[in-house]
Amino acid sequence: MSAIRRKLKNKKAPDGWELIEEVIEDFEQQMKEAVNEEHDKKRKSELTWKIHRLHWEKNRFIYDLMYQRKVMSRELFDWLSREKIADAALISKWRKPGYEILCSMLAIQKGNHNFGTTSHCRVPMHKRASQQRISPDVQSGCISCASGDGRFGGPVWWNTPLEEDGSKAEENKTTWGQAGASDAGGGSSSRDAGGASGSAGGGGGTRWRDLDEEDDMPAEVRQRLAALKDNNRTVD
């Protein structure tokens, strides 16, 4: 039994949870593997970067279903927030102008940074001093989550391709499980939150619905789903 199933044992989940349960478990498994992976040849500051990115991806998945595709019920979203499965504070920030791709709440907590400011990843890259232009945030590994700087529908992470080399969204892997990741989806009613066919990274075996044919999907969501599609390569 997975950790999340043990946590939710004997708790009644709202309708729709069964449709995204395996997806969430996959993200949790990948974060567990990231915590336990070998730390050789890595700086101390790099040890949590992958965890921060996986946390962002998991919550963006929930955000896309709730606010972009509008297929998740409010009841389910509130329940995910209460159970600490969804980061309600981060998702709430994404809905505000200027914070659409915020990497982490740590980036805007002024007490964590010198001179009571925010992280340099909140400053557009073209406005930074040359020595900070492409340097990742020490805590999260984010190079830039300022509006207008994002790539592939999300922040510029430490392992995001920076050059315009023709890289496609699907080449910017956002999961690191051995099985890779497939495209994510949702149901067709306000009470559905996910669909199924394919497999997802980390836990494997996740059922996904093929969304490629849904023409009404917002461009940003389509781009993010494409980034989760290829299951043959991993990001280091």
Backbone torsions as a table, in degrees:
resi	resn	phi	psi	omega
1	MET	NA	131.9	-178.4
2	SER	-71.1	163.5	-178.9
3	ALA	-62.0	-39.4	-177.5
4	ILE	-70.4	-32.2	176.8
5	ARG	-70.9	-36.3	176.0
6	ARG	-64.6	-40.8	-179.7
7	LYS	-62.3	-37.5	-175.3
8	LEU	-97.2	6.0	-179.0
9	LYS	-59.3	135.7	179.6
10	ASN	70.1	10.8	175.6
11	LYS	-107.4	133.2	-178.9
12	LYS	-80.9	119.5	-179.5
13	ALA	-92.0	148.1	178.0
14	PRO	-68.1	164.3	175.4
15	ASP	-58.4	138.2	179.4
16	GLY	104.3	-22.0	180.0
17	TRP	-61.7	-38.0	-177.9
18	GLU	-63.8	-20.8	-178.5
19	LEU	-81.5	-22.9	-179.9
20	ILE	-116.1	-0.6	-174.6
21	GLU	-56.6	-47.4	-177.3
22	GLU	-67.1	-33.5	178.2
23	VAL	-64.6	-47.1	179.0
24	ILE	-62.8	-39.8	177.9
25	GLU	-61.7	-38.2	178.0
26	ASP	-60.5	-46.0	178.4
27	PHE	-62.0	-43.1	-179.6
28	GLU	-63.4	-39.5	179.1
29	GLN	-65.7	-40.4	178.5
30	GLN	-64.7	-38.0	177.9
31	MET	-67.0	-37.5	177.3
32	LYS	-63.3	-42.5	178.5
33	GLU	-66.2	-35.2	178.3
34	ALA	-65.4	-36.6	178.3
35	VAL	-66.9	-37.8	-173.5
36	ASN	-93.4	-2.1	-175.6
37	GLU	-71.3	164.0	179.8
38	GLU	-64.6	137.7	-178.3
39	HIS	-107.6	12.6	180.0
40	ASP	-62.3	143.6	175.4
41	LYS	64.5	19.1	176.5
42	LYS	-116.5	141.8	173.8
43	ARG	-68.9	153.9	-178.6
44	LYS	-56.7	-37.7	-177.0
45	SER	-68.4	-18.4	-176.5
46	GLU	-86.0	-9.8	-170.2
47	LEU	-65.8	-26.9	-177.1
48	THR	-103.9	-0.1	-175.5
49	TRP	-61.1	-46.2	-178.2
50	LYS	-63.7	-36.7	179.3
51	ILE	-64.4	-42.3	178.6
52	HIS	-62.2	-41.3	-178.6
53	ARG	-68.7	-40.4	177.4
54	LEU	-63.7	-39.0	176.5
55	HIS	-61.3	-41.6	178.4
56	TRP	-63.5	-44.7	-178.1
57	GLU	-63.9	-42.1	179.9
58	LYS	-61.9	-46.0	-178.7
59	ASN	-72.0	-29.3	176.8
60	ARG	-69.2	-33.6	175.6
61	PHE	-59.5	-46.3	179.2
62	ILE	-66.5	-42.6	179.6
63	TYR	-60.3	-44.0	-179.6
64	ASP	-60.8	-41.8	-180.0
65	LEU	-69.1	-36.0	-175.7
66	MET	-80.8	-46.0	-169.8
67	TYR	-112.4	-22.6	178.6
68	GLN	-90.9	-56.6	-179.3
69	ARG	-86.7	-20.2	178.0
70	LYS	56.4	46.8	178.9
71	VAL	-115.4	1.3	179.2
72	MET	-103.9	136.7	-179.8
73	SER	-74.8	152.3	176.2
74	ARG	-61.5	-36.7	179.0
75	GLU	-59.2	-45.6	-179.8
76	LEU	-66.8	-43.1	-179.7
77	PHE	-61.6	-44.9	179.5
78	ASP	-63.3	-37.6	178.7
79	TRP	-66.0	-42.7	176.9
80	LEU	-60.6	-37.3	179.3
81	SER	-68.8	-44.0	-179.7
82	ARG	-63.6	-36.6	-178.7
83	GLU	-84.2	5.5	178.5
84	LYS	63.0	24.7	173.7
85	ILE	-83.2	-39.4	175.1
86	ALA	-103.0	142.2	176.8
87	ASP	-89.8	91.1	-174.2
88	ALA	-61.3	-35.3	-178.7
89	ALA	-66.1	-44.3	-180.0
90	LEU	-66.7	-44.8	-179.7
91	ILE	-63.2	-38.4	178.1
92	SER	-62.9	-39.0	178.9
93	LYS	-64.0	-37.0	-178.9
94	TRP	-60.9	-20.7	-177.9
95	ARG	-85.6	-4.4	-178.3
96	LYS	-100.6	142.0	179.6
97	PRO	-57.3	134.5	-179.9
98	GLY	92.6	-14.2	-177.9
99	TYR	-119.4	20.2	-171.4
100	GLU	-58.6	-29.7	-178.7
101	ILE	-127.5	27.8	179.7
102	LEU	-48.3	131.2	-174.1
103	CYS	-76.4	-37.6	-174.3
104	SER	-165.3	150.4	175.6
105	MET	-64.2	-23.9	178.0
106	LEU	-61.3	-29.4	-175.9
107	ALA	-67.5	-22.1	-177.2
108	ILE	-115.3	9.5	175.4
109	GLN	-87.6	104.7	-170.8
110	LYS	-63.4	-25.5	179.3
111	GLY	-68.0	-16.2	-178.7
112	ASN	-90.4	-1.1	-173.5
113	HIS	-130.3	157.4	-179.1
114	ASN	-62.1	144.6	174.2
115	PHE	63.4	19.5	177.1
116	GLY	63.8	34.0	179.7
117	THR	-108.9	-176.0	175.8
118	THR	-93.8	176.3	178.1
119	SER	-64.9	151.0	178.8
120	HIS	-66.4	-15.6	179.3
121	CYS	-71.3	-9.5	176.5
122	ARG	-87.0	-8.7	-180.0
123	VAL	-94.4	128.7	177.7
124	PRO	-52.1	139.9	-173.5
125	MET	-59.5	-34.9	-177.0
126	HIS	-73.5	-8.4	179.3
127	LYS	-103.6	3.0	-177.2
128	ARG	-92.4	160.5	170.7
129	ALA	-65.6	153.0	-174.0
130	SER	-57.8	-35.4	-176.8
131	GLN	-72.8	-15.9	179.6
132	GLN	-109.6	1.5	-170.6
133	ARG	-60.2	-41.8	-178.8
134	ILE	-124.4	25.8	179.3
135	SER	-90.5	133.0	-179.0
136	PRO	-72.6	153.6	171.8
137	ASP	-64.3	136.9	-175.1
138	VAL	-61.1	-35.9	-174.9
139	GLN	-83.6	-41.7	-171.0
140	SER	-108.9	-17.8	-176.4
141	GLY	81.2	9.7	-179.9
142	CYS	-86.2	128.5	175.4
143	ILE	-82.8	-43.6	177.0
144	SER	-157.7	129.0	171.7
145	CYS	-123.3	23.9	176.0
146	ALA	-75.5	144.0	179.5
147	SER	-57.9	131.2	-179.9
148	GLY	98.3	-18.4	179.8
149	ASP	-95.8	-14.7	-173.4
150	GLY	-63.1	156.6	174.7
151	ARG	-130.3	144.5	178.6
152	PHE	58.5	30.6	176.4
153	GLY	79.8	10.1	-179.7
154	GLY	-145.3	-172.8	178.8
155	PRO	-64.2	165.4	169.9
156	VAL	-88.4	107.2	-179.5
157	TRP	-88.8	174.4	-179.8
158	TRP	-61.7	-24.4	-177.8
159	ASN	-113.1	18.6	175.3
160	THR	-85.5	132.7	176.7
161	PRO	-58.0	128.1	-177.5
162	LEU	-97.1	-26.0	-177.5
163	GLU	-84.1	149.2	174.7
164	GLU	-80.8	75.0	-174.8
165	ASP	-103.6	14.8	-179.3
166	GLY	86.2	6.8	179.1
167	SER	-61.0	138.4	178.3
168	LYS	-99.7	163.7	-177.3
169	ALA	-56.9	-38.8	-176.6
170	GLU	-68.5	-15.7	177.9
171	GLU	-85.0	-10.6	177.7
172	ASN	-96.0	81.3	-172.8
173	LYS	-63.9	138.6	-178.5
174	THR	-113.9	1.1	175.3
175	THR	-133.6	160.0	-172.9
176	TRP	-128.4	14.6	-180.0
177	GLY	-69.1	155.6	-178.5
178	GLN	-58.7	-31.0	-177.3
179	ALA	-85.1	-6.4	-179.2
180	GLY	77.7	-157.0	-177.4
181	ALA	-142.9	146.4	178.1
182	SER	-113.4	-179.8	-176.2
183	ASP	-78.3	146.0	-173.6
184	ALA	-102.5	159.9	-178.5
185	GLY	-154.2	-173.5	-179.5
186	GLY	-144.3	174.8	-179.3
187	GLY	-80.3	-171.4	-175.2
188	SER	-110.6	0.2	178.7
189	SER	-124.9	172.6	-177.5
190	SER	-68.9	-11.8	-179.8
191	ARG	-104.3	-0.7	176.7
192	ASP	-96.4	150.8	-179.2
193	ALA	-136.1	3.3	178.3
194	GLY	-172.7	163.8	179.9
195	GLY	-138.4	-166.6	-164.2
196	ALA	-155.9	125.5	154.6
197	SER	176.4	126.7	-177.3
198	GLY	121.8	-162.7	179.5
199	SER	-140.7	158.3	-179.3
200	ALA	-123.9	158.1	-175.3
201	GLY	-68.8	159.0	176.5
202	GLY	84.6	-85.9	-176.6
203	GLY	-77.2	-31.0	-179.1
204	GLY	71.4	161.2	173.9
205	GLY	79.4	2.1	-179.3
206	THR	-68.7	139.4	179.2
207	ARG	-93.0	129.2	-179.8
208	TRP	-124.7	155.2	172.3
209	ARG	-98.3	137.9	179.6
210	ASP	-74.3	119.7	-175.5
211	LEU	-105.8	1.8	-174.1
212	ASP	-58.8	-27.1	-174.7
213	GLU	-90.8	1.0	-177.4
214	GLU	-86.2	98.5	-174.4
215	ASP	-71.2	-20.0	-177.2
216	ASP	-87.2	4.4	179.8
217	MET	-70.8	133.2	177.4
218	PRO	-56.9	145.7	-175.5
219	ALA	-59.1	-38.9	-178.6
220	GLU	-64.2	-41.5	-179.6
221	VAL	-67.4	-42.8	178.1
222	ARG	-58.3	-38.8	180.0
223	GLN	-66.7	-40.4	-179.6
224	ARG	-69.1	-38.3	179.1
225	LEU	-66.1	-36.5	177.7
226	ALA	-63.0	-33.4	-179.8
227	ALA	-68.1	-18.2	179.5
228	LEU	-99.7	6.3	-166.8
229	LYS	-83.9	-46.9	-173.4
230	ASP	-73.1	125.3	-175.5
231	ASN	-109.0	23.7	-175.8
232	ASN	-111.3	-12.7	-176.6
233	ARG	-127.0	157.7	178.9
234	THR	-127.7	158.9	179.5
235	VAL	-98.2	136.0	176.3
236	ASP	-109.0	NA	NA
